[in-house]
Amino acid sequence: MSTADAMAPIVPVVPGSAPRVLVIRAPYYRDIVDGMTTAAALLLAEANATVETIDVAGAYELPQALRIALRGKQTFDGFVVLGCVVRGETDHYDYICSTAMNGLMNVALQYGICLGTALLTVDTIAQAEARSAETGSNKGAEAAAACLRQIALARQLGAA
């Protein structure tokens, strides 16, 4: 299934109190990330989630910000991470994508958190636009739905 064929995500039912979610954004490609943020916010609002949003410099800083958030005094039921990396002419793309995605997964696994990730790793801006547009599949909404599903699972299994 391609992005063009994907159905819009369904808002998961999350038992218990309204989930508290932190959205961490790397708005280097502001229009792309804003599009994903809007879609994620709409889906989270439908789930009655309380949302806070922070911005970091770039994709490389996303896992670091996630870990910093976990060290803070505020608590969140889940996290949504949004960003975009567009392939360039150097190996920089490969290093950033790999390091950022591995870093996010390492933090999620080490701390057992509920994480939805929409770090677009694309060849062109057009590909990113297709994944962050108001119509069709939006990876920000998908990440928010994934986060909510993980929160529901954690609550169901008594891990929250």
Backbone bond lengths (Angstrom), bond angles and torsions (degrees), N, CA, C in turn:
res aa  C-N    CA-C-N  psi(-1)  N-CA   C-N-CA  omega(-1)  CA-C   N-CA-C  phi
1 M - - - 1.438 - - 1.525 108.79 -
2 S 1.302 117.49 133.01 1.457 121.34 177.76 1.520 109.81 -95.67
3 T 1.311 116.22 171.47 1.461 120.37 177.00 1.515 110.72 -58.01
4 A 1.311 117.36 -39.38 1.460 121.03 -178.22 1.526 111.83 -64.02
5 D 1.325 118.08 -30.65 1.464 122.65 -178.25 1.528 113.30 -88.31
6 A 1.307 117.43 -15.46 1.463 120.49 -172.33 1.521 111.29 -68.46
7 M 1.315 114.70 140.72 1.458 120.49 175.63 1.520 109.70 -80.00
8 A 1.327 115.87 153.20 1.460 119.99 176.00 1.523 108.69 -63.05
9 P 1.327 117.82 142.04 1.462 119.92 -178.67 1.524 111.80 -66.68
10 I 1.311 115.24 148.72 1.460 122.57 176.85 1.527 107.66 -92.95
11 V 1.319 115.49 140.16 1.459 120.19 179.33 1.528 108.72 -70.74
12 P 1.323 117.68 116.78 1.469 119.92 179.76 1.528 111.09 -70.45
13 V 1.310 115.77 150.83 1.461 121.46 173.35 1.520 107.24 -83.62
14 V 1.316 115.28 125.25 1.466 120.75 178.96 1.524 107.63 -112.51
15 P 1.338 117.17 113.07 1.466 119.58 -179.50 1.525 111.62 -68.22
16 G 1.320 115.45 154.84 1.457 119.82 175.99 1.512 112.25 88.88
17 S 1.314 114.76 -158.31 1.460 121.00 -176.70 1.527 110.74 -68.03
18 A 1.318 114.60 161.93 1.459 120.33 179.24 1.526 109.59 -58.31
19 P 1.333 117.32 131.35 1.465 119.11 -179.00 1.529 111.78 -68.84
20 R 1.308 115.00 147.03 1.462 122.26 175.87 1.521 106.82 -108.50
21 V 1.352 115.92 120.42 1.464 121.52 -171.95 1.531 110.13 -124.93
22 L 1.319 115.10 136.45 1.456 121.56 172.77 1.525 108.29 -103.65
23 V 1.324 116.39 125.22 1.452 122.01 175.00 1.524 107.29 -100.73
24 I 1.326 115.40 123.08 1.468 121.16 179.00 1.518 106.87 -111.20
25 R 1.340 116.02 121.32 1.468 121.39 -174.73 1.527 111.41 -117.68
26 A 1.319 114.32 145.01 1.462 121.68 170.21 1.535 106.02 -117.01
27 P 1.343 117.98 87.87 1.465 120.86 -170.73 1.529 114.55 -85.06
28 Y 1.310 117.40 41.45 1.469 120.32 176.93 1.529 109.93 -57.82
29 Y 1.330 116.77 -42.96 1.462 122.86 172.26 1.530 106.15 -101.44
30 R 1.316 115.70 81.68 1.465 122.46 -168.06 1.524 113.70 -54.33
31 D 1.332 119.02 -47.68 1.465 120.50 -177.78 1.529 111.54 -61.47
32 I 1.306 116.14 -39.48 1.466 121.05 -179.80 1.529 109.83 -65.96
33 V 1.305 116.40 -50.73 1.463 121.18 -176.98 1.528 110.64 -68.88
34 D 1.327 117.79 -35.79 1.468 119.80 176.12 1.528 110.71 -62.95
35 G 1.321 117.40 -39.21 1.465 120.56 177.54 1.518 112.06 -62.77
36 M 1.327 116.30 -42.19 1.468 119.61 177.85 1.527 110.88 -69.15
37 T 1.324 116.89 -36.37 1.459 121.16 179.42 1.522 110.86 -63.77
38 T 1.319 116.37 -44.63 1.459 120.62 -179.93 1.527 110.73 -60.41
39 A 1.328 116.87 -45.99 1.463 120.76 179.96 1.530 111.34 -65.19
40 A 1.321 116.83 -41.20 1.467 120.23 178.13 1.518 110.46 -64.32
41 A 1.321 117.15 -43.21 1.467 121.32 -178.92 1.526 111.30 -63.02
42 L 1.317 117.02 -40.04 1.468 120.28 178.61 1.521 111.03 -63.52
43 L 1.322 116.90 -44.52 1.460 120.43 179.99 1.529 110.71 -66.41
44 L 1.319 117.04 -42.83 1.463 120.51 179.55 1.527 111.18 -65.06
45 A 1.325 116.97 -35.97 1.466 120.93 177.19 1.528 111.00 -64.04
46 E 1.326 116.38 -38.71 1.470 120.19 177.53 1.528 111.37 -62.67
47 A 1.321 116.64 -26.88 1.464 121.52 178.45 1.532 111.50 -91.58
48 N 1.344 116.39 6.56 1.469 122.56 -179.07 1.523 112.81 61.28
49 A 1.322 117.01 26.14 1.461 120.84 179.73 1.528 110.48 -74.40
50 T 1.313 114.51 147.04 1.456 121.88 169.84 1.520 106.10 -90.09
51 V 1.329 116.73 129.95 1.464 120.32 -172.64 1.526 110.86 -125.36
52 E 1.314 115.15 134.28 1.465 121.94 168.57 1.517 106.49 -119.33
53 T 1.324 115.61 147.94 1.465 120.71 -177.57 1.520 110.00 -129.92
54 I 1.329 115.00 135.50 1.456 120.80 173.89 1.531 108.61 -130.09
55 D 1.310 115.94 153.52 1.466 122.31 177.87 1.521 110.22 -114.89
56 V 1.335 115.33 144.98 1.464 122.07 174.34 1.527 108.25 -124.59
57 A 1.310 116.38 171.03 1.462 120.93 -173.67 1.525 113.45 -64.03
58 G 1.317 117.13 -44.07 1.462 119.49 -176.12 1.512 111.30 -163.75
59 A 1.320 115.64 -177.23 1.464 122.03 -176.66 1.530 111.83 -59.92
60 Y 1.305 117.07 -35.13 1.461 121.30 -178.58 1.528 111.74 -61.61
61 E 1.334 115.81 -28.55 1.460 120.73 -177.64 1.533 113.45 -87.95
62 L 1.316 118.21 -9.02 1.463 120.75 -177.95 1.529 113.35 -57.69
63 P 1.348 119.57 -52.23 1.469 117.97 -179.64 1.529 112.25 -64.70
64 Q 1.322 116.73 -32.64 1.460 119.88 178.42 1.530 110.23 -65.30
65 A 1.332 116.69 -43.91 1.464 120.87 179.53 1.522 110.96 -64.59
66 L 1.326 116.67 -38.65 1.461 120.63 177.36 1.523 110.20 -60.02
67 R 1.302 116.66 -45.63 1.470 120.94 179.63 1.525 111.14 -66.36
68 I 1.328 117.51 -39.45 1.468 121.01 177.18 1.527 109.67 -61.98
69 A 1.319 117.09 -42.40 1.469 120.94 178.92 1.523 110.72 -59.41
70 L 1.311 117.19 -38.16 1.456 120.96 179.96 1.532 112.19 -69.62
71 R 1.320 116.29 -23.98 1.467 120.48 178.04 1.521 111.71 -82.57
72 G 1.336 116.83 -16.56 1.459 121.27 -175.13 1.522 113.28 -73.78
73 K 1.314 115.66 174.07 1.455 122.30 -178.84 1.527 112.33 -82.11
74 Q 1.326 117.92 -20.43 1.456 120.75 178.16 1.525 109.32 -78.46
75 T 1.318 116.02 145.43 1.457 119.61 177.43 1.523 109.69 -115.56
76 F 1.312 114.95 146.26 1.461 122.62 -179.73 1.518 108.55 -132.60
77 D 1.318 115.18 146.72 1.458 120.10 175.56 1.517 111.49 -77.66
78 G 1.327 116.20 -27.68 1.451 120.43 -178.36 1.515 111.82 -161.90
79 F 1.326 113.51 172.02 1.456 121.28 -175.54 1.524 109.27 -136.44
80 V 1.334 115.17 144.14 1.456 121.79 173.61 1.529 106.43 -125.09
81 V 1.315 116.00 127.20 1.464 121.73 -178.19 1.521 108.58 -114.03
82 L 1.350 115.90 128.17 1.462 121.94 -176.97 1.521 111.04 -127.81
83 G 1.324 116.29 135.18 1.458 120.66 176.61 1.513 110.21 -172.15
84 C 1.304 115.53 179.70 1.459 121.20 -178.91 1.522 109.46 -152.40
85 V 1.323 115.21 133.77 1.468 121.94 174.41 1.525 106.57 -126.48
86 V 1.332 115.94 125.29 1.464 121.79 -179.51 1.527 108.51 -107.69
87 R 1.322 115.35 132.04 1.465 120.85 -178.07 1.528 110.50 -58.62
88 G 1.303 115.20 136.71 1.459 121.48 176.21 1.515 110.22 -116.79
89 E 1.308 115.83 -154.80 1.465 120.77 -175.83 1.520 113.17 -95.09
90 T 1.338 117.33 -0.19 1.464 119.94 -177.26 1.529 110.54 -122.57
91 D 1.317 115.92 177.16 1.465 122.29 178.17 1.523 112.65 -73.50
92 H 1.311 117.70 -7.59 1.463 122.47 -178.01 1.528 111.09 -50.45
93 Y 1.327 117.57 -43.13 1.469 123.62 -179.85 1.526 110.54 -55.05
94 D 1.318 117.05 -50.24 1.467 121.60 -177.73 1.520 111.73 -61.00
95 Y 1.332 116.77 -42.42 1.463 120.07 -179.17 1.520 111.54 -67.73
96 I 1.307 117.02 -45.83 1.461 120.44 -178.60 1.524 110.73 -63.68
97 C 1.330 117.29 -48.90 1.466 120.54 -178.73 1.524 111.35 -59.18
98 S 1.304 116.51 -49.45 1.459 121.20 -177.59 1.529 111.30 -64.60
99 T 1.309 116.39 -47.34 1.463 120.18 -177.80 1.522 111.28 -64.82
100 A 1.326 117.14 -43.95 1.463 120.31 -178.38 1.529 111.07 -65.77
101 M 1.317 117.35 -48.15 1.471 119.86 -178.80 1.528 111.63 -65.45
102 N 1.323 117.21 -43.50 1.466 120.01 177.54 1.526 111.10 -63.91
103 G 1.321 116.39 -39.77 1.463 120.41 178.87 1.517 111.41 -62.86
104 L 1.322 117.19 -43.58 1.468 120.55 178.58 1.524 110.97 -62.16
105 M 1.311 116.63 -46.12 1.465 119.77 -179.47 1.522 110.94 -65.66
106 N 1.320 117.46 -39.55 1.465 119.76 178.89 1.522 111.73 -61.08
107 V 1.333 116.95 -44.16 1.464 120.34 178.55 1.526 109.81 -64.41
108 A 1.331 116.85 -45.10 1.470 120.82 -178.91 1.523 111.58 -59.81
109 L 1.310 116.67 -43.95 1.461 120.31 -178.94 1.525 112.07 -72.36
110 Q 1.320 116.65 -42.50 1.458 119.64 -177.40 1.524 111.74 -64.36
111 Y 1.335 116.57 -37.09 1.461 119.78 -174.59 1.526 112.93 -106.78
112 G 1.321 117.93 1.55 1.455 121.59 175.99 1.511 113.64 59.44
113 I 1.312 116.99 42.51 1.462 120.86 -176.93 1.525 111.25 -94.40
114 C 1.320 114.66 162.88 1.467 122.40 176.28 1.523 107.09 -93.80
115 L 1.333 116.36 113.13 1.456 121.43 -172.48 1.517 111.05 -129.87
116 G 1.315 115.77 129.51 1.458 122.28 169.41 1.516 107.75 -111.78
117 T 1.313 116.84 130.10 1.462 120.61 -173.13 1.521 111.59 -121.34
118 A 1.320 115.31 129.27 1.461 121.77 170.81 1.525 107.27 -132.24
119 L 1.309 114.50 73.54 1.457 121.10 172.28 1.522 105.41 -101.42
120 L 1.322 115.57 98.21 1.459 120.03 -178.40 1.518 109.67 -68.86
121 T 1.304 116.77 131.82 1.456 123.08 176.02 1.524 105.84 -124.01
122 V 1.325 115.34 97.29 1.463 121.18 -167.91 1.525 111.41 -126.12
123 D 1.332 113.96 163.40 1.463 120.00 176.77 1.522 112.59 -86.38
124 T 1.338 116.65 -29.12 1.461 120.49 -175.12 1.531 110.98 -139.24
125 I 1.312 115.20 158.51 1.464 120.90 174.35 1.524 109.92 -61.61
126 A 1.321 117.85 -37.06 1.470 120.79 179.42 1.525 110.96 -58.71
127 Q 1.319 117.51 -39.27 1.466 120.31 177.11 1.530 110.26 -64.37
128 A 1.311 116.73 -40.73 1.469 120.64 178.69 1.522 110.57 -66.05
129 E 1.317 117.29 -41.04 1.467 121.08 178.77 1.524 111.01 -61.65
130 A 1.320 116.83 -39.58 1.469 120.72 179.41 1.524 111.41 -64.58
131 R 1.318 117.77 -26.52 1.459 122.22 -177.13 1.520 113.02 -96.09
132 S 1.329 116.61 -1.60 1.465 120.52 -178.00 1.525 112.52 -129.74
133 A 1.320 117.37 10.43 1.463 121.82 -177.02 1.522 111.06 -75.68
134 E 1.338 115.65 160.04 1.461 121.06 178.73 1.520 112.14 -65.87
135 T 1.321 116.93 -33.21 1.458 120.12 -178.70 1.521 109.51 -103.20
136 G 1.316 116.27 152.21 1.460 120.58 179.88 1.511 111.77 80.98
137 S 1.306 115.19 -160.29 1.454 121.42 -178.23 1.521 109.84 -74.07
138 N 1.301 116.31 131.16 1.457 121.54 178.36 1.527 106.74 -125.28
139 K 1.314 115.72 122.16 1.465 120.26 -175.30 1.525 112.87 -68.14
140 G 1.337 117.81 -23.77 1.461 119.94 174.74 1.515 111.37 -65.77
141 A 1.339 115.97 -44.28 1.468 120.40 176.90 1.523 110.05 -64.18
142 E 1.330 117.62 -40.33 1.461 120.61 178.41 1.532 111.28 -62.14
143 A 1.328 116.77 -40.49 1.466 120.57 179.07 1.521 110.85 -66.13
144 A 1.328 117.01 -40.40 1.462 120.57 178.38 1.531 110.18 -64.28
145 A 1.330 117.06 -42.94 1.464 120.68 178.35 1.529 110.37 -63.21
146 A 1.322 117.43 -40.86 1.468 120.95 178.78 1.528 110.42 -62.59
147 C 1.312 117.17 -42.93 1.464 121.47 178.33 1.529 110.32 -59.79
148 L 1.335 116.26 -47.62 1.467 120.24 -179.41 1.528 111.56 -63.31
149 R 1.322 116.79 -38.51 1.474 119.52 177.47 1.533 110.93 -62.78
150 Q 1.329 115.88 -39.30 1.466 119.89 179.14 1.527 110.61 -67.50
151 I 1.342 117.09 -38.75 1.466 120.05 177.44 1.526 109.25 -62.78
152 A 1.335 116.61 -45.99 1.471 120.20 178.94 1.530 110.64 -59.48
153 L 1.327 116.64 -41.88 1.474 120.62 179.57 1.539 110.11 -64.29
154 A 1.322 116.47 -45.03 1.464 120.17 179.98 1.526 110.70 -59.96
155 R 1.321 116.49 -41.23 1.467 119.76 179.35 1.530 110.44 -68.50
156 Q 1.314 116.88 -40.85 1.461 121.03 179.95 1.532 111.51 -61.55
157 L 1.314 116.09 -38.68 1.460 120.95 -177.89 1.525 113.79 -90.35
158 G 1.332 116.50 3.26 1.454 120.46 179.19 1.507 113.73 73.03
159 A 1.321 116.43 24.05 1.463 120.58 -178.95 1.525 112.00 -99.00
160 A 1.328 116.81 3.61 1.466 119.69 -178.72 1.512 110.43 -112.44
